[in-house]
Amino acid sequence: MASATTLFLQNGIRSGWIDSGHCGRFGGNLRLFHRSIEESQKKQNWTIACRQDLNADTFISTFPSPLRDGTAPLVNALKTTAEQDVARFHFPGHNRGQAAPSSLTQLIGIQPFLHDLPELPELDDLFSPKGAILDAQKRASNLFGSSETWFLVGGTTCGIHAAIMSTCSPGDTLILPRNSHISAMSGMVLSGVIPNYILPEYNSQWDIAGGITPSQIKEAIEDLKSEGRSVSAVLVTSPTYEGICSDLSNIVKLCHSYGIPVIVDEAHGAHFRFHHQMPCTALEQGADIVVQSTHKVLCSLTQSSMLHMSGDIVDREKICRCLQMLQSTSPSYLLLASLDAARAQLGEDPDTIFNKSMELAGEGRNQIKTIPGITVLNMLNFSNFPAMDPLRLTVGVWQLGISGYEADEVLCDEHGVICEVAGRQSLTFAITLGTHKQHIQRLLLGLEHLSSMSLLKNGLDERRVEDGVYAPFDDITMSLSPREAFFARKRKVSTGKCLGEICGELICSYPPGIPVLIPGEIITERALSYLLDVRKIGAVISGAADPELSTIVVCK
Ligand SMILES: Cc1ncc(COP(=O)(O)O)c(C=O)c1O
């Protein structure tokens, strides 16, 4: 057993990667700007120094450090089973690769087929685990600090569905950010819950949405209370795609004071537990259900995720039932074993495994900042939020007079540099355990070339995003719940005739990825002209059957 370590949390920040902190006990709002390791060290000292004065649990949280454990029971079970000398008469039909399609074996070899086995007794049962899967999930639970962990083969999408369905029944109310991932929207269709949206903060210069704040949630709970409605759950996305973290510790405290469970979509933050300068994890901050895409920054196979539970507000049996209902009865053991392997990889060296990635990200960030016309997203751009993922590099290119899409094209075509996501004003790069110095150097070369080329062509012709046009709005009238709208009969109408109709599709502009219309909402003039405006300027319209928006699907 690894020894328990006490870490000091200030609004969910372990140390370091913070630019502003709210020092509640002292009644002030201490703005602390930390750019260098040296400064972050000072910050750590400040946090520790504070501790002597504190007795309030508002500031201090105790949780065990990740357990060192490199054993992978499910990987071992798969190996042993694959090595058996037996005549197999069960599925899958390729029979351990004997009849594997050659086009694929030429690409990936025979080994994946050899280990692509079904739920045999010695390989345990995902929905009633007693052997290797149970062992692997328990080890994951120890490492990530949950009371129970479930392996998912349907990505975080499936975990978000299960989280919503296990906490909300038809007609209940769920508070969630308007820019929640599409999986939250489909989770609402499945559960029949009624959404109450919170608009995330929006930075128009970056054209990026941030997180949501405890005060926004309090206001929503109180407003609903005054209407005689209670809230079944609050869902928060933290971190966002760009790495912005919400103040989960205060959100959880607030929600728990009302007896409301908190679900955190931590799809992009599964790595937070593994470096002292990362933001605190949702579990460390008391969240009840946390869903992580282990396949994003961590190293499991695509589509594999984990759902973690903590505390006793949510019903574990209900989570089990939902997961059984939502997942395949033939879960892929390659995916499951990859979760076990990714956990064991972290468990071998949980405290230092991310040191190199953190160094690379820090060096890269510092060098990118010196490139003329290029800006790096930092906490000053979202000062209402307590922390940001140090492994997400979001780079603004508007001073070069080009869009993120144009920058992406140059980087990709001329330098072979592929970003995680491109926006109108910026590009986001994800640094992972698989990122090497050469990758960062290639990125720097690409950005330097982009800078000199664009400045030569455009001078200092800044690309501006005007506030009014891009700020998301909040005059939403919901006529049908997402579930009612999903099942309602639909028809297509020409855009000129759709005002006042009930929208039948989820229409979103990327960026900033905040849905403008969600099925069941009345189509307003403001929503429509916003969509038409942003489409004209080149935003990608997603979710609409007709992306050109000459017609819109409405409920009959
Ligand atoms: C914020 C967020 N939540 C949930 C998901 C869904 O995750 P998955 O792809 O693992 O199903 C994504 C996917 O990109 C995401 O960005």
The ligand as an ORCA input file, in Angstrom:
! r2SCAN-3c Opt
* xyz 0 1
  C     -16.553     16.958    -23.346
  C     -16.786     15.603    -23.934
  N     -17.612     14.754    -23.299
  C     -17.865     13.520    -23.767
  C     -17.281     13.094    -24.932
  C     -17.599     11.725    -25.445
  O     -16.486     10.907    -25.228
  P     -16.253      9.536    -25.997
  O     -15.701      9.890    -27.332
  O     -15.267      8.833    -25.122
  O     -17.550      8.827    -26.086
  C     -16.414     13.944    -25.639
  C     -15.794     13.501    -26.897
  O     -15.063     14.183    -27.539
  C     -16.168     15.235    -25.130
  O     -15.383     16.100    -25.782
*
